[in-house]
Amino acid sequence: MLNKKIVALFLLAAMSITALTGCNSGEEETEASTSEATTTTEATTTTEATTTTSAAPTKTAEEYKADGINELNSVPILMYHRIYDMKNSDTEYTGGNVDKDGYNRTAEAFEADLRSYYQMGYRMMRLTDFVDGRIDVAYGYSPVILTFDDGIRDVVLQGWNEDGSPKFDPSCAIGILEKIKAEFPDYNVTATFFVNSSLFENGEENDRKVMKWMVDNGYDIGNHTRDHKKLGDCDAAEIETQVGAIYKKLEDIIPGQYVNIVALPFGSPESMPAEKPQYQKIFDGTYDGFTYHTRASLLCGWTRAYSPFVREYNYTCIRRIRGYDNNGEDCDIKQNFDQLNNGKRYISDGNPDTIVFPASDNSSGDWLKNTFDHQVISY
């Protein structure tokens, strides 16, 4: 159990106190209320939202409060693209950015990012578990989710070991992840890689073998469309082709082992009403005789994701944080984690089958909406 001192250190990790609104300019604050309403001295149960069963609390109300347990708060889902074998000093841009807009990251910066998240008390979890509302993170720690779009330079193959396992370039994304995994066994290292038709560009035969290794070793593969087209500009038939072609390819390579989640190229259609026929083709369709169903889609990143338990969570447009530096401005990593560490971060009760939060954060009875049949405890 994390004590008050450790929780305080988490908060000190935030290097500046920013506004409590989300990063997006003009966005309303949408996390649960942080009002200082008086709490009870003993944990109690609540049954807002869907039908749930009562749960005997595993901690006292004082312990939950002291450790800041709150599973209505936000989760950082990081969006990375290509990781380059470069030092930060090799680029002309801010921090570890390889390009002007910060979509690509140096190997030095990416490894530092992973170490920073660990030191701030975050532990990795699978994106598909987040979508399922199954957040299995140790008591007092916070979930962090890694995603990679495009595939290029994320998995760079140098050859094959005698035992048939892949030999990765140590500076590529998965090479660094494997290094961190060996160093920090309790970090629960994992990530979801979203691919286009070119996969990881190691050659089709090699990539097929690599992808089988990846899903056997704790990583997930998802859908980033066939040609990386902006889906908001496509008609229904073209969306069905773009999404369905990748699902069909993944079913051929790793049948039943990929995740039915789409990372939307350019975050499009970020503003299209979900009832539009073409929007629906992201989620259900048939391509070349193959029928698919998408469980969730991800926007192009700028800010933290809602807890899957709150009213504002929407599986059709899950928010992400772009993994880049901009001196603590414009929704970069620092600004987002400053906000998270300033009272906005999801802090786990250690049980994936319960939802624990301060009663004051759901005082209106409106915030808790999705329980996934979990047991609910407020204090």
C-alpha positions as CSV (number, residue, x, y, z in Angstrom):
1,M,0.0,0.0,0.0
2,L,1.3,3.4,-0.9
3,N,1.3,5.8,2.0
4,K,0.8,9.5,2.1
5,K,4.4,10.3,1.6
6,I,4.7,8.3,-1.6
7,V,1.5,9.8,-2.9
8,A,2.9,13.2,-2.1
9,L,6.0,12.4,-4.2
10,F,3.7,11.6,-7.1
11,L,2.2,15.0,-6.9
12,L,5.6,16.7,-6.7
13,A,6.5,15.0,-9.9
14,A,4.4,17.5,-11.7
15,M,6.8,20.3,-12.5
16,S,4.1,23.0,-13.0
17,I,0.5,23.4,-12.0
18,T,-1.7,23.9,-15.0
19,A,-5.3,24.7,-15.5
20,L,-7.7,21.9,-14.6
21,T,-9.3,21.8,-18.0
22,G,-8.2,19.4,-20.7
23,C,-5.4,20.3,-23.1
24,N,-7.7,21.1,-26.0
25,S,-8.2,24.8,-26.2
26,G,-11.7,25.7,-24.9
27,E,-12.5,22.2,-23.7
28,E,-14.7,22.0,-20.6
29,E,-13.4,20.2,-17.6
30,T,-14.9,16.7,-17.8
31,E,-13.3,14.7,-15.0
32,A,-15.4,13.9,-11.9
33,S,-15.8,16.7,-9.5
34,T,-13.0,17.3,-7.0
35,S,-15.1,19.1,-4.4
36,E,-14.0,18.8,-0.8
37,A,-17.3,17.3,0.5
38,T,-17.1,15.6,3.8
39,T,-16.5,11.8,3.5
40,T,-17.7,9.1,5.8
41,T,-15.4,7.3,8.2
42,E,-16.3,3.9,6.9
43,A,-16.4,2.8,3.2
44,T,-19.9,2.4,1.9
45,T,-21.4,1.0,-1.3
46,T,-23.2,2.8,-4.0
47,T,-25.4,1.6,-6.9
48,E,-25.5,4.5,-9.3
49,A,-25.5,3.6,-13.0
50,T,-26.2,0.0,-13.9
51,T,-27.1,-2.8,-11.6
52,T,-24.2,-3.9,-9.4
53,T,-23.7,-6.1,-6.4
54,S,-22.4,-4.8,-3.1
55,A,-18.8,-5.3,-2.3
56,A,-17.1,-5.5,1.1
57,P,-14.3,-2.9,1.0
58,T,-10.8,-4.3,1.3
59,K,-9.5,-1.1,2.9
60,T,-11.0,1.4,5.3
61,A,-12.3,4.7,4.1
62,E,-9.3,6.4,5.7
63,E,-6.9,4.2,3.8
64,Y,-8.6,4.8,0.5
65,K,-8.6,8.5,1.2
66,A,-5.0,8.6,2.3
67,D,-3.8,6.8,-0.8
68,G,-6.0,8.9,-3.1
69,I,-7.8,5.9,-4.7
70,N,-10.0,7.2,-7.4
71,E,-11.1,5.1,-10.4
72,L,-13.3,7.8,-12.0
73,N,-10.2,9.9,-12.9
74,S,-8.3,9.9,-16.2
75,V,-5.9,7.4,-17.8
76,P,-3.0,8.4,-20.1
77,I,-3.0,6.6,-23.5
78,L,0.2,7.6,-25.2
79,M,0.3,7.8,-29.0
80,Y,3.7,7.3,-30.6
81,H,4.7,6.8,-34.2
82,R,8.3,6.1,-35.4
83,I,11.2,5.7,-32.9
84,Y,14.5,6.7,-34.5
85,D,18.1,5.6,-33.5
86,M,19.0,9.2,-32.5
87,K,20.1,11.2,-29.5
88,N,18.0,14.3,-28.6
89,S,21.1,16.4,-29.5
90,D,20.9,15.0,-33.1
91,T,17.6,16.8,-33.9
92,E,17.0,20.5,-34.5
93,Y,13.6,20.3,-32.7
94,T,12.5,20.5,-29.1
95,G,13.5,17.7,-26.7
96,G,13.3,14.3,-28.3
97,N,11.2,15.4,-31.3
98,V,12.5,14.1,-34.7
99,D,10.0,16.2,-36.7
100,K,8.6,19.7,-36.3
101,D,5.2,18.4,-35.1
102,G,6.6,15.8,-32.7
103,Y,5.0,12.7,-34.1
104,N,8.3,10.9,-34.2
105,R,10.6,10.4,-31.3
106,T,14.3,9.7,-30.6
107,A,15.3,6.4,-29.0
108,E,16.9,8.4,-26.2
109,A,13.7,10.3,-25.5
110,F,11.4,7.3,-25.7
111,E,13.4,5.3,-23.2
112,A,13.4,8.4,-20.9
113,D,9.6,8.6,-21.3
114,L,9.2,5.0,-20.2
115,R,11.4,5.5,-17.1
116,S,9.6,8.7,-16.2
117,Y,6.2,7.0,-16.2
118,Y,7.5,4.2,-14.0
119,Q,9.1,6.6,-11.5
120,M,5.8,8.6,-11.3
121,G,4.0,5.5,-10.2
122,Y,2.3,4.4,-13.5
123,R,2.1,0.8,-14.6
124,M,1.3,-0.4,-18.1
125,M,-1.8,-2.2,-19.1
126,R,-3.3,-3.5,-22.3
127,L,-5.5,-1.2,-24.3
128,T,-8.0,-4.0,-24.9
129,D,-8.4,-4.5,-21.1
130,F,-9.1,-0.8,-20.8
131,V,-11.9,-1.1,-23.4
132,D,-13.3,-4.0,-21.5
133,G,-13.2,-2.0,-18.2
134,R,-10.8,-4.4,-16.7
135,I,-8.1,-2.3,-15.1
136,D,-5.7,-4.7,-13.4
137,V,-3.1,-2.4,-11.8
138,A,-1.6,-2.7,-8.4
139,Y,-3.1,-0.9,-5.4
140,G,-2.1,2.8,-5.3
141,Y,-0.6,2.9,-8.8
142,S,-2.0,4.4,-12.0
143,P,-2.5,2.8,-15.4
144,V,-0.6,4.0,-18.5
145,I,-1.3,2.6,-22.0
146,L,1.1,2.7,-25.0
147,T,0.0,2.8,-28.6
148,F,2.0,3.0,-31.8
149,D,0.6,4.1,-35.2
150,D,1.9,3.2,-38.7
151,G,4.3,0.4,-37.8
152,I,7.3,1.9,-39.5
153,R,10.5,1.8,-37.4
154,D,8.5,0.5,-34.4
155,V,9.7,-3.1,-35.0
156,V,13.0,-3.2,-36.8
157,L,14.3,-6.8,-37.3
158,Q,18.0,-7.5,-37.4
159,G,17.7,-11.2,-37.9
160,W,16.7,-14.4,-36.1
161,N,18.2,-16.1,-33.1
162,E,19.1,-19.8,-33.1
163,D,16.0,-20.5,-31.0
164,G,13.8,-18.9,-33.7
165,S,13.1,-15.7,-31.8
166,P,13.5,-12.4,-33.5
167,K,16.6,-10.2,-33.0
168,F,15.5,-6.6,-32.8
169,D,17.3,-3.4,-33.3
170,P,17.8,-2.2,-29.7
171,S,16.9,1.4,-30.7
172,C,13.5,0.6,-32.2
173,A,10.3,0.8,-30.1
174,I,10.0,-2.9,-29.3
175,G,13.8,-3.2,-28.7
176,I,13.5,-0.5,-26.0
177,L,10.3,-2.0,-24.6
178,E,12.0,-5.4,-24.2
179,K,15.0,-3.7,-22.4
180,I,12.6,-2.0,-20.0
181,K,10.6,-5.2,-19.5
182,A,13.8,-7.0,-18.4
183,E,14.8,-4.2,-16.1
184,F,11.4,-3.6,-14.4
185,P,9.4,-6.9,-14.1
186,D,6.6,-5.1,-12.2
187,Y,6.1,-2.5,-15.0
188,N,3.9,-5.0,-16.9
189,V,5.4,-3.8,-20.2
190,T,3.0,-4.1,-23.1
191,A,1.8,-2.0,-26.1
192,T,-0.6,-2.0,-29.0
193,F,0.8,-1.6,-32.5
194,F,-1.5,-0.4,-35.2
195,V,-0.5,-1.4,-38.7
196,N,-1.3,-0.5,-42.3
197,S,-0.9,-2.8,-45.2
198,S,2.9,-2.5,-45.2
199,L,3.0,-3.9,-41.6
200,F,6.4,-3.2,-40.1
201,E,8.3,-3.1,-43.4
202,N,10.6,-6.0,-42.6
203,G,9.3,-8.0,-45.6
204,E,6.0,-9.8,-45.5
205,E,7.4,-13.2,-44.4
206,N,9.5,-11.7,-41.6
207,D,6.6,-9.5,-40.4
208,R,4.3,-12.5,-40.2
209,K,6.7,-14.4,-38.0
210,V,7.4,-11.3,-35.9
211,M,3.7,-10.6,-35.3
212,K,3.2,-14.2,-34.1
213,W,6.1,-13.7,-31.7
214,M,4.6,-10.3,-30.5
215,V,1.2,-11.7,-29.6
216,D,2.8,-14.6,-27.8
217,N,5.0,-12.2,-25.8
218,G,2.5,-9.7,-24.4
219,Y,2.0,-7.2,-27.3
220,D,-1.2,-6.5,-29.3
221,I,-1.7,-5.7,-33.0
222,G,-4.5,-3.5,-34.2
223,N,-6.0,-1.8,-37.3
224,H,-4.7,1.5,-38.7
225,T,-6.5,1.0,-42.1
226,R,-5.1,-0.3,-45.4
227,D,-3.8,2.9,-46.9
228,H,-3.8,5.4,-44.0
229,K,-6.6,7.4,-45.5
230,K,-8.5,10.1,-43.7
231,L,-11.7,8.2,-43.2
232,G,-13.8,11.4,-42.8
233,D,-13.1,12.0,-46.5
234,C,-14.2,8.5,-47.6
235,D,-17.6,7.2,-48.5
236,A,-19.1,4.1,-46.8
237,A,-17.7,1.7,-49.3
238,E,-14.2,3.0,-49.1
239,I,-14.2,3.0,-45.3
240,E,-15.4,-0.7,-45.4
241,T,-12.4,-1.4,-47.7
242,Q,-9.9,0.5,-45.6
243,V,-10.9,-1.1,-42.3
244,G,-12.0,-4.5,-43.6
245,A,-8.8,-5.2,-45.6
246,I,-6.6,-4.9,-42.6
247,Y,-8.9,-7.1,-40.4
248,K,-8.8,-9.7,-43.1
249,K,-5.1,-9.6,-43.3
250,L,-4.6,-9.8,-39.6
251,E,-7.0,-12.8,-39.5
252,D,-4.8,-14.5,-42.0
253,I,-1.6,-13.8,-40.1
254,I,-2.6,-14.1,-36.4
255,P,-6.2,-15.5,-36.5
256,G,-8.2,-14.6,-33.5
257,Q,-5.2,-13.0,-31.8
258,Y,-5.4,-9.4,-33.0
259,V,-7.5,-6.7,-31.3
260,N,-10.6,-5.3,-32.9
261,I,-9.7,-1.7,-32.3
262,V,-9.0,1.0,-35.0
263,A,-6.6,3.8,-34.6
264,L,-8.1,6.5,-36.8
265,P,-5.6,8.0,-39.3
266,F,-5.4,11.7,-38.6
267,G,-8.0,11.2,-35.9
268,S,-10.6,11.4,-38.7
269,P,-13.7,11.4,-38.5
270,E,-13.3,13.1,-35.2
271,S,-16.5,15.1,-35.5
272,M,-18.7,12.9,-37.7
273,P,-22.0,11.9,-36.0
274,A,-21.8,8.2,-35.0
275,E,-25.2,7.6,-36.7
276,K,-23.9,8.4,-40.2
277,P,-23.8,5.3,-42.4
278,Q,-20.2,5.8,-43.3
279,Y,-19.2,6.1,-39.7
280,Q,-20.9,2.9,-38.9
281,K,-18.6,1.1,-41.4
282,I,-15.7,1.7,-39.1
283,F,-17.5,-0.6,-36.6
284,D,-19.3,-3.1,-38.7
285,G,-18.9,-4.3,-42.3
286,T,-17.9,-6.9,-44.8
287,Y,-14.9,-6.8,-47.1
288,D,-14.2,-9.4,-49.7
289,G,-16.4,-11.9,-47.9
290,F,-14.9,-11.2,-44.5
291,T,-17.2,-9.7,-41.9
292,Y,-15.7,-7.6,-39.1
293,H,-16.7,-5.9,-35.9
294,T,-14.7,-3.1,-34.3
295,R,-15.0,-2.7,-30.5
296,A,-13.4,0.8,-30.2
297,S,-11.6,3.5,-32.1
298,L,-8.9,5.9,-31.1
299,L,-8.5,9.6,-31.9
300,C,-5.2,11.3,-32.8
301,G,-3.8,12.3,-29.5
302,W,-3.9,15.5,-27.5
303,T,-5.1,14.7,-24.0
304,R,-5.9,12.1,-21.4
305,A,-8.6,9.5,-21.8
306,Y,-11.7,9.3,-19.6
307,S,-12.0,6.5,-17.2
308,P,-14.2,3.8,-18.9
309,F,-16.6,4.0,-16.0
310,V,-17.7,7.7,-16.4
311,R,-20.5,9.2,-18.3
312,E,-18.3,11.0,-20.9
313,Y,-16.4,7.8,-21.9
314,N,-17.2,7.0,-25.5
315,Y,-15.6,3.9,-27.1
316,T,-16.0,5.3,-30.6
317,C,-13.6,8.2,-29.9
318,I,-11.1,7.4,-27.2
319,R,-8.6,10.2,-26.5
320,R,-4.9,9.9,-26.6
321,I,-1.8,11.9,-25.7
322,R,0.7,12.6,-28.4
323,G,4.2,11.5,-27.2
324,Y,6.2,14.6,-27.8
325,D,8.0,17.6,-26.1
326,N,6.9,21.2,-26.4
327,N,8.3,22.8,-23.3
328,G,5.2,22.0,-21.3
329,E,2.8,23.6,-23.7
330,D,0.2,22.6,-26.4
331,C,-0.8,19.3,-24.8
332,D,2.7,17.7,-24.8
333,I,3.7,14.9,-22.5
334,K,4.8,17.3,-19.7
335,Q,1.6,19.3,-19.7
336,N,-0.6,16.3,-19.7
337,F,1.3,14.5,-16.9
338,D,1.4,17.8,-14.8
339,Q,-2.4,17.8,-15.0
340,L,-2.7,14.1,-14.3
341,N,-0.4,14.3,-11.3
342,N,-2.3,17.4,-10.0
343,G,-5.4,15.3,-8.9
344,K,-6.6,14.0,-12.3
345,R,-5.0,10.6,-12.4
346,Y,-6.8,7.3,-12.1
347,I,-5.4,5.6,-8.9
348,S,-6.2,1.9,-8.7
349,D,-7.7,0.0,-5.8
350,G,-5.8,-3.1,-7.0
351,N,-8.9,-5.1,-7.9
352,P,-10.0,-5.2,-11.5
353,D,-13.5,-6.3,-10.4
354,T,-14.3,-3.3,-8.2
355,I,-14.6,0.5,-8.8
356,V,-13.6,2.7,-5.9
357,F,-13.9,6.5,-5.7
358,P,-14.6,9.3,-3.3
359,A,-18.4,9.7,-2.8
360,S,-18.0,13.5,-3.4
361,D,-16.8,12.8,-6.9
362,N,-20.2,11.3,-7.8
363,S,-22.3,13.4,-5.5
364,S,-24.7,14.3,-8.4
365,G,-25.1,10.6,-9.2
366,D,-24.3,11.3,-12.8
367,W,-20.6,10.5,-13.2
368,L,-20.5,6.7,-12.7
369,K,-22.3,5.3,-15.8
370,N,-20.5,2.1,-16.9
371,T,-19.8,-0.5,-14.2
372,F,-19.2,-3.6,-16.5
373,D,-20.9,-5.4,-13.7
374,H,-18.1,-4.6,-11.3
375,Q,-18.8,-4.1,-7.6
376,V,-18.9,-0.5,-6.6
377,I,-17.4,1.1,-3.5
378,S,-17.5,4.8,-2.5
379,Y,-16.0,6.3,0.6
